[in-house]
Amino acid sequence: MWLRWISGVLTGTLIVAVTSPLFVRSYLPRHPSRITSEGAVWTLPAGGEYRWRAEGYATTAIGPHGMPGKVTVPGEVTMPGRDASVRRIALWGDSQAEGVCVDDAEKIFSQTQRGNGGLCVFPLAQSGDSVNEWVRQFEWAETELGVTEHVILLVELSDLILGGESAPDPSRASLWVSANLPAFLIASIRNLATDASGELRSLRFRPGPIPTVSPVGSSQQQIDFDAALRRIQQEAGATVTIVYAPKLPRIQGDQIVTSDDDDHLLDSLKRIAVARKINMIDLRPELIAAGRSGHWPHGFHNGQFGSGHLNATGNAIVAKAIARHFR
């Protein structure tokens, strides 16, 4: 009996291990890259492949400097004969701009370059990044990649909050785990320890009393847009364009919502951007129109339709706007 039990466990584990790449995302150890004046930025390793299986089904090839989907960097600054007529654009943002949930050909940078042959786009966005990470890399991108334009994909206005601690370097333990343990084992442990939102699971029972948390106001009401855009203006040696693409339309209850809760804040941001000579592209009308036509620009997230990352349709809307802006 014990022999059959053990052989069953081993056989089941082997089947899971062999088939897991079809269903389980990958975990890659990050490497120090993009050496800035404030230190190295940790990125996914060049030459690796990053699988995404939760929201969308894609495998992303990781290029130089951790760029998702861009495996070659044409015309490095140090190379003679670089085509000076081609605008070299750094694309910044968070996971929405990173785009690992769609194929490389459908990522924003790819669709932008197809829409405007005079552009070379460098996808430098990383999940979790905000203005604090973007500005520290501006000088590096301009020096090392010859960037002539910066484009920031802004999905949440809270990404313009200055200050706070930068993300710590990965621990040795986390690097070892992602480099040595199989993805299905890491995923199993994470699913046991965290909930769907990525937070640590709490016990369904606990000694009382239950602590209460006082409600706080929206953090977005405390954003100093002028300070954020002034910092962007100071750090950028090239022109800056902000592309505003919030999660619209969205489903709330049994209603399709097309209004932006941050509309009043965006008016203030636009005025300050004009004063700071920073370009702004507002894509809310295009996103809403796509949803109304049945082509939702965002995918699923935790079973919620339209609340996830930009899909191929959403990326096409963003890419078309960028390509048109630089004609």
N, C-alpha and C positions, 0 to 999 in steps of 0.2 A: 504493500500500500504506500509506504513512504517513498519507494522508488518511483512509483507512478505519479505521486504528488509532486515530487521534485522535478521529474521529467516534464510534467505538465507546466509547471512554473517556468522552467527554462525554455520550453517550446513557445509558450505564450509570449515571454519576454523577447525571444528572437523574432517572432512575427511582428511584434510592435516595433522593434528596432529597425527592421528592414522596411516596413511600410510607413514609418513615422514621417519621413520627408514629404510624403504626399499630404499630410494633415497637420504637421507641427511646424511652427516657425523656427528659424535658426537663431542661435545665440552666438555672436561673434565677439571675441575680446577686442576692446578698443585699443588703439595705438596712439602715442603722442605724434601729432602732426601739426601743420600750420603754425610754425614757430613765430609768435608775436612778441612784442616788447613786454608783454605781461606773462609770457610763458607759452607752453605748447597747448594746443587744443586737441583733445582726445577725440579721435574719429574712428569709424569702422576701417578695417585694414584694406589697403589697396590690393586688388587681386582676389578678394574674397567674393562670395556670393551670399546674399541675404534673402532668405525665404520669408514670405509673409503669407499666412494662411487664415487669419482670423477675420479680416475685413477686406475682401478682395483676395485674389489668388495670383501671386506674382513672385518672381525671383529676380532680385536686383543685383547687377554686377557692380561692384565697388571699384571706382577708378582712383587715380592719384588724388592725394589730399582728402581721401574719404568721400569723394563725390559720388553720390548714388546714381548709377546709370551712365555716367560719362567716363568711359574707360581710357580715352586718350585726350590729351591736352594739346591741340594744334597750335603751333606758333608760340612756344614759350618765349618769355621776354628776352631771355639770354640767347635765343636762336637768331642768327642773321636772316634777313629776308622776310621777317614777319609782315603780313599784310596789314598795313596801317589803316586801310580803308574799312576794315571790319571792326565794328563796335564790340567791345568785350565787356559783357554784362555779368556782374556777380548777383546771383539770385539768393536772397536771404529770407529767412522765415523759420517756421517750426516744422513739425511733422507734416503739416498740410503741404508745404512746399517741397519737403523731402520726397514724398510720393512713393514710398516703398510698397503701397498696396496696389499699384498698377504696373504694367510692363514698362520697360525702359523707353520704348518707342512712344508711350502715352504720357510720359512724365512732362512736366511743364517746360523744362529746358528743351527737350526734343521737339515738342510741338511748336515752340517759339522759333527755333532755328529753321524748321520746315516752312513756317509762315513768313519768315524774313531771312533770306539768304545772306544778308549783310550783318547778321548778328552771330556772335559766339557766346553762348550762355554757360556760365559755370555754376552748377547747382551746389551751393555751399551751405544750405539750410540743414539743420539737424533737429531732431525731436527734442522739445523742451527749451529750445533757444528763445531768447527775447532780445530786446534792444541792448542789454548789457553784454551779451555775447557777440552781437553783430558789430557794434562799434569798435570793439577791441581787435577785430580782424580786418577792418577796412584798409589800413595801411599795408598789411601783409598782402591782401588781394591785389592792391594797386601795384605793389612792388614786384611780387613774385609772378603774378598772372597778367600784369599789364591791364588791369580792369579800368575801363573808361566810364562805366556807368554802374550805379548801384540800384537794384530793384528790391524792395522789401515787400513781401507778401504778408499783409496784416490781416489776420482773421479775428483776433480778439484785441480790443483796445488795451486790455491789461498788459499786453506784451510791451507796451511803451512805458511801463513803470520803471524808473531808474533806481539804482541802488540795490541793496540786498547782496548776499554772498553769492559768488559764482559757484557753479556746480563743482563739488570736490572731485579730485582725481579718483578714478576707480581704485578700489582697494585691491590688494594682492589676491585676497580670497576670491573676489568676484571675477577677476581676470583669470585665475586658475580654473574656476568652475566653468566659465564660458569656453575656455580653451580645451578642457579635458573631459568634461562630462557630456554624455549624449543629450541632444536637444529634448528628446521625449522625457528623460529623467528630470531635467531642469524644469520643463513645463509642468510635469506632475507635481513637483515640490511647490512651484509657484501657485498652481491652482489650489493646492491644499492650504497654503499660507495666506493667500490674498483673495480678495473678492473681485468682482467684474471691473470695478473702477481702479484696481491696483492697490487699494488700501489693505492693511493687515486685517484679517478676519478677527472679529470679536466673538467671545463666547455668547451663547444664547442665554446663559445664566451667569450671574456674578453676585458677590455680596453687595448689599445695598449700603447706603442710599445711592441712587444713580446721580452722578454729577450733572449739573445743568450748565449750559453754555449760553451766555447772554447773546442775543442777536446783535450783529454788527451791520453797519451800512455797507453798501456796495463799494468794493475797492476801486472800481472804475471811476467813482465820483472823486477820488483823491489823486487821480493822475495829473501830473504837471506836464501838460502837453508842450508848453513852451520850453521847459527845461529839457525834455526828451529830444525835441527837434533841434534845439540849440546844440545839444551834444552830438547829434547826428551830423549837423552842419559843420561843427568844429572838427570832427574826426574824419570826415569824408573829403578826399582830395579830388573827387569826381562828382558829377551830378547825381542826385538821389531822386528816385521815384517810388512813392508808396502806393501799392495796389491794395485797396480795401475790398476784401471778399469774405464777409461773415457767413455763418451757417444759415443761409436763407435759400429757399423757404424751409420751414421746419414744421414738424407736427407737434402740437401741444394739445393733449387730450384727444378729442376727436375732430380738432380743427386744424386746417392748414394755415399757418401764420406767415404773413409776408412783411409784417412791420418789424423794424429794427428797434430794439429796446434802447440802443445807444445813439439814436438819431440826433438827440440834442447835443450829445458829446461830440459827435462827428462834425457838426457845424462849427464848433469851436476849433477842432483839429484842422479843418480845412482853412479857416481864416489864418491860423498860425502858420500853416504850411506855406500859404501865399506870401506871408511876411518873411518867412525864412527862405524863400525861393526853392522850395521843395515841391516837386510835382506830385499830384495826387490823382489817382484813377479810382473812381467809385463803381464797382461792378455789381452793386445790388440790383439794379434794373435787369441786367443780363441774367443773373442767377435766378431771379424770380420768374422771368420770362421762360427760362428753360424748364423750371419746375411746372409751370402752368401748361407747357406743351407736352408734359409727360416724360421729359428727359431730366430727371433729378440730378443736380450737380454734386450731391454728396451721397455716400453709401450708407450702409448699415453700421450701427454701433450698439453693442449690447442688445441686439434685437430691435432697436429703434430705427425706423426707416428715415433717411434724410439727415441723420444727426452725426454721421461719421466723417471720414476724411473726403477730400475732393476725389471724385472718380475721374474716369477718362473724359467724361462730358465737362465736368467742372474744370479740369486742367485745360481743356480746349478753350474754354471761355477766358481763362486767365492768360493763356498763351496768345490768343488772338489779340487781346487788348495790348499786351506788351509789344507784340510784333507791329501792330498798327501805330503805337505810340512812337516808335523809333523809325518810322518810314521817313 
